[in-house]
Amino acid sequence: MLVLKIENKNHIELQFLSEPSDINFGGKVHGGMMMKWIDQAAYACAVQWSETYCVTVYVGGIRFYNPVQIGHLVKMNARIIYTGNTSMHIAVDAFSKPVDKNKFVKNTHCVIVFVAMDTETNKPKTVPPFIPKTDAELAMNHYALRLMELRKSIDEEMSPYISR
Ligand SMILES: CC(C)(COP(=O)(O)OP(=O)(O)OC[C@H]1O[C@@H](n2cnc3c(N)ncnc32)[C@H](O)[C@@H]1OP(=O)(O)O)[C@@H](O)C(=O)NCCC(=O)NCCS
């Protein structure tokens, strides 16, 4: 069961129960499943914003703070925090809680970059610009810019191991 809440066009929220089939060898939710949900939430956010098919181009530093228990309610929050010409930088926060409790606990956070695609040419397509308005949006926009700067040195460090 998936609940999908659309508040603003730059924001999407998914809520669902973690299922027995999501389990890892230690009895909790598999890290790979969390990554799939992060990708799905960000994909829905990117498509909602760009109104076209989108692909993941980059996922930054996923850190799991707390394990997710099977049978808990999972909440995935995805919001556009920066747009380039064809890319959308999306902050994803994952939370979970026992169904009968009120307070969600944050399990992970990451920034994921999607590129909008022209399905006819199979080439990247221009996206509508995201213009931050609130203080919170401005702070996240600056955060995205700082991460982009940091990524340059990470990309340089990793370049010997990437052949295209
Ligand atoms: C997405 C894809 C079509 C882009 O092609 P490309 O030749 O790299 O195109 P560009 O160089 O023009 O980059 C497109 C955008 O991606 C961004 N981008 C590329 N590498 C990036 C990185 N490491 N981090 C963040 N953004 C990145 C560029 O900055 C550009 O954004 P902008 O237009 O807003 O400036 C191509 O990389 C691709 O097909 N990747 C595989 C996607 C996929 O299959 N994902 C599923 C997971 S396997």
The ligand as an SDF file (V2000), in Angstrom:
LIG
                    3D

 48 50  0  0  0  0  0  0  0  0999 V2000
   21.8600   11.1840  -17.8840 C   0  0  0  0  0  0  0  0  0  0  0  0
   22.7170   11.1350  -19.1430 C   0  0  0  0  0  0  0  0  0  0  0  0
   21.8250   10.9920  -20.3660 C   0  0  0  0  0  0  0  0  0  0  0  0
   23.4330   12.4850  -19.2240 C   0  0  0  0  0  0  0  0  0  0  0  0
   24.2690   12.4420  -20.3300 O   0  0  0  0  0  0  0  0  0  0  0  0
   25.5590   13.3400  -20.3590 P   0  0  0  0  0  0  0  0  0  0  0  0
   26.2180   13.1370  -21.6460 O   0  0  0  0  0  0  0  0  0  0  0  0
   26.3400   13.1340  -19.1040 O   0  0  0  0  0  0  0  0  0  0  0  0
   24.9140   14.7870  -20.3830 O   0  0  0  0  0  0  0  0  0  0  0  0
   25.4700   16.1090  -19.8110 P   0  0  0  0  0  0  0  0  0  0  0  0
   26.9580   16.1070  -19.6720 O   0  0  0  0  0  0  0  0  0  0  0  0
   24.8290   17.1920  -20.6310 O   0  0  0  0  0  0  0  0  0  0  0  0
   24.8730   16.1850  -18.3350 O   0  0  0  0  0  0  0  0  0  0  0  0
   23.4900   16.3120  -18.1410 C   0  0  0  0  0  0  0  0  0  0  0  0
   23.2940   16.8900  -16.7510 C   0  0  0  0  0  0  0  0  0  0  0  0
   23.7450   15.9450  -15.7990 O   0  0  0  0  0  0  0  0  0  0  0  0
   24.5780   16.6190  -14.8530 C   0  0  0  0  0  0  0  0  0  0  0  0
   25.5850   15.7180  -14.3370 N   0  0  0  0  0  0  0  0  0  0  0  0
   26.4250   14.9420  -15.0460 C   0  0  0  0  0  0  0  0  0  0  0  0
   27.2400   14.2840  -14.1830 N   0  0  0  0  0  0  0  0  0  0  0  0
   26.8760   14.6580  -12.9320 C   0  0  0  0  0  0  0  0  0  0  0  0
   27.3470   14.3360  -11.6250 C   0  0  0  0  0  0  0  0  0  0  0  0
   28.3740   13.4940  -11.4110 N   0  0  0  0  0  0  0  0  0  0  0  0
   26.7420   14.9100  -10.5810 N   0  0  0  0  0  0  0  0  0  0  0  0
   25.7220   15.7710  -10.7530 C   0  0  0  0  0  0  0  0  0  0  0  0
   25.2210   16.1230  -11.9640 N   0  0  0  0  0  0  0  0  0  0  0  0
   25.8190   15.5720  -13.0270 C   0  0  0  0  0  0  0  0  0  0  0  0
   25.2280   17.7300  -15.6640 C   0  0  0  0  0  0  0  0  0  0  0  0
   25.7280   18.7450  -14.8010 O   0  0  0  0  0  0  0  0  0  0  0  0
   24.0660   18.1850  -16.5090 C   0  0  0  0  0  0  0  0  0  0  0  0
   23.2300   19.0190  -15.7430 O   0  0  0  0  0  0  0  0  0  0  0  0
   22.7870   20.5030  -16.2540 P   0  0  0  0  0  0  0  0  0  0  0  0
   22.2250   20.3310  -17.6590 O   0  0  0  0  0  0  0  0  0  0  0  0
   21.7250   20.9000  -15.2930 O   0  0  0  0  0  0  0  0  0  0  0  0
   24.0010   21.3560  -16.2150 O   0  0  0  0  0  0  0  0  0  0  0  0
   23.7620    9.9860  -19.1260 C   0  0  0  0  0  0  0  0  0  0  0  0
   24.7520   10.2940  -18.1620 O   0  0  0  0  0  0  0  0  0  0  0  0
   23.1140    8.6630  -18.8020 C   0  0  0  0  0  0  0  0  0  0  0  0
   22.3990    8.0990  -19.6170 O   0  0  0  0  0  0  0  0  0  0  0  0
   23.3860    8.1190  -17.5890 N   0  0  0  0  0  0  0  0  0  0  0  0
   22.7820    6.8830  -17.1500 C   0  0  0  0  0  0  0  0  0  0  0  0
   21.4480    7.1600  -16.4570 C   0  0  0  0  0  0  0  0  0  0  0  0
   20.8660    5.8950  -15.9080 C   0  0  0  0  0  0  0  0  0  0  0  0
   20.7380    4.9160  -16.5860 O   0  0  0  0  0  0  0  0  0  0  0  0
   20.4930    5.9560  -14.6260 N   0  0  0  0  0  0  0  0  0  0  0  0
   19.9150    4.8250  -13.9440 C   0  0  0  0  0  0  0  0  0  0  0  0
   20.8680    4.2280  -12.9750 C   0  0  0  0  0  0  0  0  0  0  0  0
   21.9080    3.0470  -13.6970 S   0  0  0  0  0  0  0  0  0  0  0  0
  1  2  1  0
  2  3  1  0
  2  4  1  0
  2 36  1  0
  4  5  1  0
  5  6  1  0
  6  7  2  0
  6  8  1  0
  6  9  1  0
  9 10  1  0
 10 11  2  0
 10 12  1  0
 10 13  1  0
 13 14  1  0
 14 15  1  0
 15 16  1  0
 15 30  1  0
 16 17  1  0
 17 18  1  0
 17 28  1  0
 18 19  1  0
 18 27  1  0
 19 20  2  0
 20 21  1  0
 21 22  1  0
 21 27  2  0
 22 23  1  0
 22 24  2  0
 24 25  1  0
 25 26  2  0
 26 27  1  0
 28 29  1  0
 28 30  1  0
 30 31  1  0
 31 32  1  0
 32 33  2  0
 32 34  1  0
 32 35  1  0
 36 37  1  0
 36 38  1  0
 38 39  2  0
 38 40  1  0
 40 41  1  0
 41 42  1  0
 42 43  1  0
 43 44  2  0
 43 45  1  0
 45 46  1  0
 46 47  1  0
 47 48  1  0
M  END
$$$$
